[in-house]
Every structure is written in C-alpha cells, then in structure tokens.
C-alpha cells in the first residue's frame, strides 16, 4: 500500500510517515495543498491522508479534486476538527473515513488496511487491447510487457480511450471525462496530453488521430 500524507506540522508528518513505514506501508509527505496535488499527479496512491487546515489549497479542496477525478485514492481525513458537523462536512466532501487528532498509530494503520480491503472488493478488471495491459486498480500500464509510467491525467485519458474499445473519442468527451467541470473547453490540454501519452507509450504509435473527430486506440 502507498499513501500520501498531507500535514503541515513537520514533526507529526514525519512521525506518521515513519510509523506507517514500520508497518510496511509506503508513505509520502506533502506540507501544503499545492505539493499534495503535484504528488497526486505524479504517483498512484491507495489512500490520501488529509489534514483539513493546511497552507495553499485546503485538505477539503484536495479531497474535492480527488473525488471529482473519480479514479483517485480513497480519502481519510486526519484532523483536529472533531465536532459532529466537521465530520459530517468531511463525509459530504466524499471522504471515506475520518480520524481525529490526537490518535493512536495502531488505529490509523487498522483504518488504512480496512480501506485497502474495501478497495480490493471493488477492483475493476484488467483490460488488454492492442498490446496494452491496463490495470485500473493498481493504476498500472504495460505495453508488450514493458511497464509504462504515466501521470494521473495521462492514465485517465488512456483509460477513457481503452474503454471505447477502438471507437473514436472526441476531444470534448475526453475533456469532460478526464478533467473536471471547471476545465476550459477551448484549452489545448487534450492535444498536449495525448501527444505526451503517445510518447510515453512509444512507437509504433498506438493512439491514432481521426482528423476533425477525435482519437482512438489503433490495432
């Protein structure tokens, strides 16, 4: 299991990280919301442990973006906000669990493992097409047996294309399904992301452009 810890108190963040590593749980630390979002874009996490009151985008905003993405990690709020209304608002954001400070490390570990079991029960099937092997649960992609490292956005785009089973997906549909509702419809983000994705997957190109229509998996 790999988790992200969003916590702006360095001593607490280090203590949690070290405690989780002793339990064979890999953990990365972000001290502010912007760093957390960058790490979420670079790595695939099973659970995001979020403090709510942090510099930059709040833990609530980070949770909101994870939930809006649809395929991100599970969310565990770890915060001093312990009133029932605080917990209710956290769950309304889409949090999967809520633990208040101070807490016992053993309880945190038990909750993380329970979340991992829940995710395992809902594990989506591995998909293979055109020499690609896409595992939505582990967030892994292989091409002809070679592991391909992708950003979260690149993975999201590839997942939509693979789900189309060779059908054409328009840039507008990719924007709607791989970005959030605040995405600029006139942006060239889709073209840039598909171009980068092609390069990551390598030659011969497996993503074909259908001029004026969209993109599809070729082969």
QUISULMO-V496829 format. One record per pair of residues at least 12 apart in sequence whose ideal C-beta (glycine too) atoms are under 10 Angstrom apart, sorted by sequence separation. I is the first residue (numbers start at 0). J is the second residue. If there is no record, write none. Layout:
i:I j:J
i:I j:J
//
This chain:
i:4 j:16
i:16 j:28
i:27 j:39
i:35 j:47
i:49 j:61
i:62 j:74
i:76 j:88
i:85 j:97
i:86 j:98
i:98 j:110
i:122 j:134
i:123 j:135
i:124 j:136
i:125 j:137
i:130 j:142
i:131 j:143
i:132 j:144
i:156 j:168
i:174 j:186
i:177 j:189
i:194 j:206
i:205 j:217
i:2 j:15
i:15 j:28
i:49 j:62
i:61 j:74
i:62 j:75
i:76 j:89
i:86 j:99
i:97 j:110
i:98 j:111
i:122 j:135
i:123 j:136
i:129 j:142
i:130 j:143
i:132 j:145
i:138 j:151
i:140 j:153
i:159 j:172
i:160 j:173
i:171 j:184
i:193 j:206
i:204 j:217
i:205 j:218
i:2 j:16
i:12 j:26
i:27 j:41
i:35 j:49
i:47 j:61
i:62 j:76
i:75 j:89
i:76 j:90
i:85 j:99
i:96 j:110
i:122 j:136
i:125 j:139
i:127 j:141
i:129 j:143
i:130 j:144
i:132 j:146
i:133 j:147
i:140 j:154
i:159 j:173
i:162 j:176
i:170 j:184
i:174 j:188
i:178 j:192
i:194 j:208
i:203 j:217
i:204 j:218
i:4 j:19
i:13 j:28
i:27 j:42
i:35 j:50
i:47 j:62
i:74 j:89
i:95 j:110
i:96 j:111
i:121 j:136
i:122 j:137
i:130 j:145
i:132 j:147
i:139 j:154
i:173 j:188
i:174 j:189
i:177 j:192
i:193 j:208
i:203 j:218
i:12 j:28
i:49 j:65
i:58 j:74
i:74 j:90
i:76 j:92
i:81 j:97
i:125 j:141
i:131 j:147
i:133 j:149
i:138 j:154
i:159 j:175
i:170 j:186
i:173 j:189
i:2 j:19
i:11 j:28
i:12 j:29
i:25 j:42
i:27 j:44
i:32 j:49
i:59 j:76
i:80 j:97
i:81 j:98
i:82 j:99
i:96 j:113
i:119 j:136
i:138 j:155
i:140 j:157
i:156 j:173
i:159 j:176
i:160 j:177
i:170 j:187
i:172 j:189
i:173 j:190
i:197 j:214
i:1 j:19
i:12 j:30
i:26 j:44
i:29 j:47
i:32 j:50
i:35 j:53
i:47 j:65
i:58 j:76
i:74 j:92
i:76 j:94
i:81 j:99
i:95 j:113
i:96 j:114
i:118 j:136
i:140 j:158
i:155 j:173
i:156 j:174
i:158 j:176
i:159 j:177
i:170 j:188
i:171 j:189
i:174 j:192
i:190 j:208
i:196 j:214
i:0 j:19
i:9 j:28
i:25 j:44
i:34 j:53
i:36 j:55
i:58 j:77
i:59 j:78
i:74 j:93
i:75 j:94
i:76 j:95
i:77 j:96
i:78 j:97
i:80 j:99
i:81 j:100
i:95 j:114
i:135 j:154
i:158 j:177
i:170 j:189
i:173 j:192
i:25 j:45
i:26 j:46
i:28 j:48
i:29 j:49
i:30 j:50
i:33 j:53
i:34 j:54
i:35 j:55
i:36 j:56
i:58 j:78
i:73 j:93
i:74 j:94
i:75 j:95
i:76 j:96
i:77 j:97
i:78 j:98
i:79 j:99
i:80 j:100
i:81 j:101
i:138 j:158
i:156 j:176
i:157 j:177
i:169 j:189
i:170 j:190
i:173 j:193
i:193 j:213
i:9 j:30
i:24 j:45
i:29 j:50
i:32 j:53
i:33 j:54
i:34 j:55
i:35 j:56
i:44 j:65
i:73 j:94
i:74 j:95
i:75 j:96
i:76 j:97
i:77 j:98
i:78 j:99
i:79 j:100
i:96 j:117
i:133 j:154
i:140 j:161
i:155 j:176
i:156 j:177
i:168 j:189
i:193 j:214
i:0 j:22
i:2 j:24
i:3 j:25
i:4 j:26
i:5 j:27
i:6 j:28
i:7 j:29
i:8 j:30
i:24 j:46
i:26 j:48
i:31 j:53
i:32 j:54
i:33 j:55
i:34 j:56
i:39 j:61
i:58 j:80
i:71 j:93
i:73 j:95
i:74 j:96
i:75 j:97
i:76 j:98
i:77 j:99
i:78 j:100
i:79 j:101
i:95 j:117
i:155 j:177
i:156 j:178
i:0 j:23
i:1 j:24
i:2 j:25
i:3 j:26
i:4 j:27
i:5 j:28
i:6 j:29
i:7 j:30
i:30 j:53
i:31 j:54
i:32 j:55
i:33 j:56
i:35 j:58
i:72 j:95
i:73 j:96
i:74 j:97
i:75 j:98
i:76 j:99
i:77 j:100
i:95 j:118
i:135 j:158
i:154 j:177
i:155 j:178
i:170 j:193
i:0 j:24
i:1 j:25
i:2 j:26
i:3 j:27
i:4 j:28
i:5 j:29
i:6 j:30
i:7 j:31
i:29 j:53
i:30 j:54
i:31 j:55
i:32 j:56
i:36 j:60
i:47 j:71
i:48 j:72
i:133 j:157
i:153 j:177
i:189 j:213
i:190 j:214
i:0 j:25
i:1 j:26
i:2 j:27
i:3 j:28
i:4 j:29
i:5 j:30
i:6 j:31
i:7 j:32
i:30 j:55
i:31 j:56
i:32 j:57
i:35 j:60
i:36 j:61
i:39 j:64
i:47 j:72
i:48 j:73
i:49 j:74
i:51 j:76
i:53 j:78
i:77 j:102
i:133 j:158
i:152 j:177
i:189 j:214
i:0 j:26
i:1 j:27
i:2 j:28
i:3 j:29
i:4 j:30
i:5 j:31
i:29 j:55
i:31 j:57
i:32 j:58
i:35 j:61
i:39 j:65
i:46 j:72
i:47 j:73
i:48 j:74
i:49 j:75
i:50 j:76
i:51 j:77
i:52 j:78
i:66 j:92
i:67 j:93
i:131 j:157
i:135 j:161
i:151 j:177
i:152 j:178
i:5 j:32
i:7 j:34
i:32 j:59
i:43 j:70
i:44 j:71
i:45 j:72
i:46 j:73
i:47 j:74
i:48 j:75
i:49 j:76
i:50 j:77
i:51 j:78
i:52 j:79
i:62 j:89
i:65 j:92
i:66 j:93
i:133 j:160
i:135 j:162
i:32 j:60
i:33 j:61
i:36 j:64
i:43 j:71
i:44 j:72
i:45 j:73
i:46 j:74
i:47 j:75
i:48 j:76
i:49 j:77
i:50 j:78
i:51 j:79
i:52 j:80
i:65 j:93
i:66 j:94
i:133 j:161
i:5 j:34
i:6 j:35
i:19 j:48
i:32 j:61
i:35 j:64
i:36 j:65
i:39 j:68
i:43 j:72
i:44 j:73
i:46 j:75
i:47 j:76
i:48 j:77
i:49 j:78
i:50 j:79
i:51 j:80
i:59 j:88
i:63 j:92
i:65 j:94
i:66 j:95
i:131 j:160
i:132 j:161
i:133 j:162
i:5 j:35
i:31 j:61
i:35 j:65
i:42 j:72
i:47 j:77
i:48 j:78
i:50 j:80
i:59 j:89
i:62 j:92
i:63 j:93
i:77 j:107
i:131 j:161
i:3 j:34
i:4 j:35
i:5 j:36
i:58 j:89
i:61 j:92
i:62 j:93
i:3 j:35
i:16 j:48
i:29 j:61
i:32 j:64
i:39 j:71
i:59 j:91
i:60 j:92
i:62 j:94
i:75 j:107
i:126 j:158
i:128 j:160
i:129 j:161
i:156 j:188
i:5 j:38
i:15 j:48
i:39 j:72
i:59 j:92
i:62 j:95
i:77 j:110
i:128 j:161
i:156 j:189
i:160 j:193
i:4 j:38
i:5 j:39
i:51 j:85
i:58 j:92
i:127 j:161
i:128 j:162
i:3 j:38
i:59 j:94
i:75 j:110
i:123 j:158
i:126 j:161
i:128 j:163
i:157 j:192
i:3 j:39
i:12 j:48
i:58 j:94
i:75 j:111
i:126 j:162
i:128 j:164
i:129 j:165
i:152 j:188
i:156 j:192
i:157 j:193
i:160 j:196
i:51 j:88
i:128 j:165
i:152 j:189
i:155 j:192
i:156 j:193
i:12 j:50
i:51 j:89
i:73 j:111
i:126 j:164
i:170 j:208
i:3 j:42
i:11 j:50
i:75 j:114
i:152 j:191
i:153 j:192
i:156 j:195
i:157 j:196
i:4 j:44
i:49 j:89
i:74 j:114
i:152 j:192
i:153 j:193
i:156 j:196
i:167 j:207
i:169 j:209
i:173 j:213
i:1 j:42
i:3 j:44
i:51 j:92
i:73 j:114
i:167 j:208
i:168 j:209
i:172 j:213
i:173 j:214
i:1 j:43
i:2 j:44
i:3 j:45
i:4 j:46
i:5 j:47
i:6 j:48
i:8 j:50
i:72 j:114
i:73 j:115
i:150 j:192
i:153 j:195
i:154 j:196
i:157 j:199
i:165 j:207
i:167 j:209
i:169 j:211
i:170 j:212
i:171 j:213
i:172 j:214
i:1 j:44
i:2 j:45
i:3 j:46
i:4 j:47
i:5 j:48
i:6 j:49
i:7 j:50
i:49 j:92
i:51 j:94
i:152 j:195
i:153 j:196
i:157 j:200
i:169 j:212
i:170 j:213
i:0 j:44
i:1 j:45
i:2 j:46
i:3 j:47
i:4 j:48
i:5 j:49
i:6 j:50
i:73 j:117
i:152 j:196
i:153 j:197
i:168 j:212
i:169 j:213
i:170 j:214
i:0 j:45
i:1 j:46
i:2 j:47
i:3 j:48
i:4 j:49
i:5 j:50
i:7 j:52
i:8 j:53
i:49 j:94
i:73 j:118
i:150 j:195
i:153 j:198
i:154 j:199
i:160 j:205
i:167 j:212
i:168 j:213
i:169 j:214
i:0 j:46
i:2 j:48
i:3 j:49
i:4 j:50
i:5 j:51
i:7 j:53
i:72 j:118
i:149 j:195
i:150 j:196
i:153 j:199
i:160 j:206
i:167 j:213
i:168 j:214
i:6 j:53
i:7 j:54
i:47 j:94
i:149 j:196
i:153 j:200
i:160 j:207
i:166 j:213
i:167 j:214
i:168 j:215
i:5 j:53
i:7 j:55
i:47 j:95
i:48 j:96
i:157 j:205
i:167 j:215
i:168 j:216
i:46 j:95
i:147 j:196
i:150 j:199
i:157 j:206
i:166 j:215
i:167 j:216
i:5 j:55
i:46 j:96
i:48 j:98
i:50 j:100
i:149 j:199
i:156 j:206
i:163 j:213
i:165 j:215
i:166 j:216
i:5 j:56
i:7 j:58
i:148 j:199
i:149 j:200
i:163 j:214
i:164 j:215
i:165 j:216
i:5 j:57
i:6 j:58
i:147 j:199
i:163 j:215
i:164 j:216
i:165 j:217
i:5 j:58
i:70 j:123
i:147 j:200
i:160 j:213
i:163 j:216
i:165 j:218
i:147 j:201
i:160 j:214
i:162 j:216
i:145 j:200
i:159 j:214
i:160 j:215
i:161 j:216
i:5 j:61
i:140 j:196
i:145 j:201
i:160 j:216
i:5 j:62
i:142 j:199
i:3 j:61
i:142 j:200
i:143 j:201
i:156 j:214
i:48 j:107
i:140 j:199
i:142 j:201
i:157 j:216
i:140 j:200
i:3 j:65
i:15 j:77
i:48 j:110
i:48 j:111
i:142 j:205
i:46 j:110
i:46 j:111
i:70 j:135
i:11 j:77
i:45 j:111
i:46 j:112
i:70 j:136
i:72 j:138
i:71 j:138
i:3 j:71
i:46 j:114
i:70 j:138
i:3 j:72
i:45 j:114
i:46 j:115
i:131 j:200
i:2 j:72
i:45 j:115
i:130 j:200
i:1 j:72
i:2 j:73
i:3 j:74
i:4 j:75
i:5 j:76
i:6 j:77
i:129 j:200
i:5 j:77
i:6 j:78
i:46 j:118
i:2 j:75
i:4 j:77
i:45 j:118
i:130 j:203
i:45 j:119
i:131 j:205
i:130 j:205
i:131 j:206
i:129 j:205
i:128 j:205
i:129 j:206
i:71 j:151
i:70 j:151
i:22 j:104
i:21 j:104
i:22 j:105
i:24 j:107
i:68 j:151
i:24 j:108
i:68 j:152
i:70 j:154
i:71 j:155
i:19 j:104
i:22 j:107
i:23 j:108
i:26 j:111
i:70 j:155
i:131 j:216
i:18 j:104
i:22 j:108
i:65 j:151
i:69 j:155
i:129 j:215
i:130 j:216
i:15 j:102
i:17 j:104
i:18 j:105
i:21 j:108
i:22 j:109
i:24 j:111
i:68 j:155
i:129 j:216
i:131 j:218
i:19 j:107
i:24 j:112
i:70 j:158
i:128 j:216
i:129 j:217
i:130 j:218
i:11 j:100
i:15 j:104
i:18 j:107
i:19 j:108
i:22 j:111
i:69 j:158
i:129 j:218
i:11 j:101
i:14 j:104
i:18 j:108
i:22 j:112
i:128 j:218
i:24 j:115
i:45 j:136
i:8 j:100
i:15 j:107
i:19 j:111
i:45 j:137
i:43 j:136
i:45 j:138
i:6 j:100
i:43 j:137
i:44 j:138
i:43 j:138
i:42 j:138
i:43 j:139
i:2 j:107
i:43 j:148
i:42 j:148
i:43 j:149
i:41 j:148
i:43 j:150
i:44 j:151
i:69 j:176
i:70 j:177
i:41 j:149
i:42 j:150
i:43 j:151
i:69 j:177
i:2 j:111
i:41 j:150
i:42 j:151
i:68 j:177
i:40 j:150
i:41 j:151
i:68 j:178
i:69 j:179
i:0 j:111
i:39 j:150
i:40 j:151
i:43 j:154
i:67 j:178
i:68 j:179
i:0 j:112
i:2 j:114
i:39 j:151
i:40 j:152
i:67 j:179
i:2 j:115
i:40 j:153
i:66 j:179
i:67 j:180
i:0 j:114
i:67 j:181
i:0 j:115
i:36 j:151
i:64 j:179
i:63 j:179
i:64 j:181
i:0 j:118
i:1 j:138
//
